[in-house]
Amino acid sequence: MRKLKMKKKQTKPIRRKCHNCGKMATNPLVYHLVPSIPYGEPIPVYSKSGPKTKRVDLKGDMKITAQNYCDRECMAEGRSKLGV
């Protein structure tokens, strides 16, 4: 519980451009397309103390795409255009 004298630090809202309509959204829905591992390839072993990589920083066939949408209706419309 905060004391009355302590104020919460104000942060700027995160703004992202909608993938479908192009409007700027302050609290966007993020849709990640993650490729699957091909059949027969070994699944990488997870190590808690190993080096971490962000999903956006993966390269080659393992690269993901992150798409921002302003709301659920816009996301449904945009995904239907992609054929997903």
N, C-alpha and C positions, 0 to 999 in steps of 0.2 A: 504494500500500500504506500502510495506517495504522500509525502507531507504537502501541506498547502503551499509552501514556499517553492517547492521543486516543480518546474514546468517541463513538460515533455517537448523535446526538440522537434520542430516542424521540418518535414522533408518535402521536397518537390515531388508531385505525383509523376509516376512513370507514364510517358505517352508513347504509343506505338501506332503506326499506320496500319489500317485494316487491309488485309490481303485481297478482299473481295471488292469493297466499295471505295476504298481510298480515304475514308474519314479517319481523323485522329481519335484514338480511344485512350482514356486515362487508366482504365482497368481492363485490359484486353483479355480475351480468351485465347490461350496459346494451344495450338494443335501441332503435335510432333509426329512426323512420319519417320518411323524407325525401321530400317531394312532388317529382314530376318537373316539368320546365319544359314548359308547353303547346306544342303544335306550332305553328310559325310565329313564336314569340317568339325574339328574339335571345338567345344565351347571353351572360351577363355576362362581360366581359373581365377576366381576372385580372391584377392589378398587384402585384408583390412588395412595393413600397414604399407601396402604398395603405393606407387605413384598414382594419383587420380587424374583423369582427363575429363573435361566437360564434354557432353554429348555433341555440342555444336562444333567443337574443335576436332572431331574425328575426321579422318581423311579416307579417300578412295571409296570402296564399296560400302564401308560402314558409316559414311556421312549421312547425317539426318537433315531434315528440313523442318524448321520451326516457322509456323504461319500464325500470325496474329489476326484475330477477328474482333469486331466491336461488340457483337452479341450472338446469341445462339441462332437466330434466324439468318443472319449474315453468314455464319459458319455453315449452316445447312445448304444455303444457296451456293456458296463458294465450293463446297465439297462436291455438290452435284455437277458443277461445271468441270471439275477434274475427273469425274467418273469414279470416285472412291466410294 
